[in-house]
Amino acid sequence: MDAIFTFLFQTREGLAALFFGGIAIIAVVAFVLEKRTHKIYVDRGPAADDDEDGWVL
């Protein structure tokens, strides 16, 4: 176990593995959450011209 921690935190290759592994994990989580959000909030198409979006200028 000590050899694994030494590799991960005290070598350039280990730090690179942690960095790119973290990016991969974040990408997978973002993909899963985006799919879940897409199912919850369905696209209703383009807005009509007479719809108010709440912004008054």
Phi and psi in degrees as a GROMACS rama.xvg file:
@    title "Ramachandran Plot"
@    xaxis  label "Phi"
@    yaxis  label "Psi"
@TYPE xy
-64.895  -34.1828  ASP-2
-67.2931  -35.2537  ALA-3
-65.9188  -46.8826  ILE-4
-64.6086  -38.6258  PHE-5
-62.1891  -44.3781  THR-6
-62.5949  -47.5639  PHE-7
-67.5489  -39.3306  LEU-8
-106.679  -7.43478  PHE-9
-124.13  8.75389  GLN-10
-128.103  154.104  THR-11
-65.1183  -38.8356  ARG-12
-64.5087  -38.8914  GLU-13
-66.8492  -42.5416  GLY-14
-65.8768  -37.1363  LEU-15
-64.7959  -39.6024  ALA-16
-63.8006  -41.7958  ALA-17
-63.6855  -42.8856  LEU-18
-63.3922  -53.6231  PHE-19
-71.6835  -30.2337  PHE-20
-65.7277  -39.4444  GLY-21
-64.673  -41.2756  GLY-22
-62.6979  -41.8287  ILE-23
-64.613  -42.2947  ALA-24
-64.3722  -44.0247  ILE-25
-63.5973  -38.4  ILE-26
-64.8057  -40.9954  ALA-27
-65.9815  -44.1265  VAL-28
-63.3483  -42.8243  VAL-29
-63.2564  -40.1178  ALA-30
-62.9211  -44.5486  PHE-31
-64.9508  -44.4613  VAL-32
-66.3073  -35.0056  LEU-33
-66.5053  -40.9448  GLU-34
-61.9469  -42.5252  LYS-35
-65.0681  -43.2244  ARG-36
-64.9915  -38.3638  THR-37
-63.1893  -33.3871  HIS-38
-72.5431  -34.2814  LYS-39
-75.0477  -47.0436  ILE-40
-105.65  96.6245  TYR-41
-79.1323  139.724  VAL-42
-69.8113  125.273  ASP-43
-100.688  11.0568  ARG-44
87.3178  -176.442  GLY-45
-69.5556  148.304  PRO-46
-75.59  147.815  ALA-47
-74.2132  158.788  ALA-48
-66.1333  -30.2791  ASP-49
-88.8674  1.5925  ASP-50
-75.3693  136.202  ASP-51
-92.8662  133.492  GLU-52
-100.116  4.90187  ASP-53
96.1596  -8.81546  GLY-54
-94.8223  124.349  TRP-55
-118.19  121.498  VAL-56
